[in-house]
């Protein structure tokens, strides 16, 4: 049996995502497609535009068979940890055979060459990287300059400046490091770049989100999304559960920063080298997240890293907690939804996989209350907290109830 695996955010599901599925299925006739999808908070440190169950339904109605949530403590991390946890979950289902991902390059060989260097870190690579970091460059820029010196010719041109390429390299790096049998497939990204905010046939998720908050006609958004996923997004908007703005946590974050001590901030994951002082000073002086971010930003601290760190501060996610989570990796499969074929695959997965499977609210409640695996309980507690905080961001106050992880059943399509 051949089962395709995908790691995604689907924020929201657009025509580019459909293209990836269609092109991958032209390469091989897969029996099913399993997606590990971020929950309500994402890899760039932002809330999703609509909740995890709505986005799971979009995926299921557009060709995915089974959607599993990537736990909060991994879905909000840098590219490597996001990729690693997603792949570990797919591998540990015991049923996935292939891994598909988009890339601006579309050239699997050059992406593998870069990934191999990063995975094995030859001596020359380490020396050059250390040299560039000592110049005060951010890690991504220092790594890019290092690789440019090691890989000859013009093959590297533009590759490390493109977000899908960067994530593709991390997927391949993880497969190499862990020596996993998943067979990688990359599909060349179509249409606009990730950062393009213009609505085109193959619009980026960023362009769609931008349109939702810029008084753009909803018809224009409809034209750049698959009918099935647009209908779900429209239903969520009517129900008062979408769209969720990127900076909707602004006041909560400022409250947390202004009421935290320097020592409390110092323990937060990703805060080092005195960064806690910069966060505290900026929070006391400025009044918007945009001002705060740009006054903390430096050569070594990108806006994306700052966004993620703000989320860690809000959730009290410490260095010690992250070290424990990384030691164990994802410990369970929280099922967000499945198709008829996905239900069959899910049953097979339950018989094979060593991971716990949560498909009911009672499963999650039991995991929180038991003592036999405190790391699993702690990991689940962050998912539940993330959903409860996310629910406070719904436009309709009547929809802001807590405990939705206990009361929402997996989507069936």
Secondary structure, 3 states (H helix, E strand, C coil): CCEEEEEECCCCCCHHHHHHHHHHHHHCCCCEEEEEEECCECCCCCECCCCHHHHHHHHHHCCCCEEEEECHHHHCCCHHHHHHHHHHHHHHCCCCCEEEEEECCCCHHHHHHHHHHHHHCCHHHHHHHHHHHHCCCCHHHHHHHHHHHHCCCCCCCCHHHCHHHHHHHHHHHHHHHCCCCCEEEEEECCCCCCCCCCCCCCCCHHHHHHHHCCCCCHHHHHCCCCHHHHHHHHHHHHCCCCCCCCCCCHHHHHHHHHHCCHHHHHCECCCCCCHHHHHHHHHHHCCCHHHHHHHHCECCECHHHHHHHHHHHHCCCEHHHHHHHHHHCCCEEEEEEECHHHHHHHHHHHHHCCCEEECCHHHHHHHHHCCCCHHHHHHHHHHHHHHHHHHCCCCCHHHCCCCHHHHCCCEEC
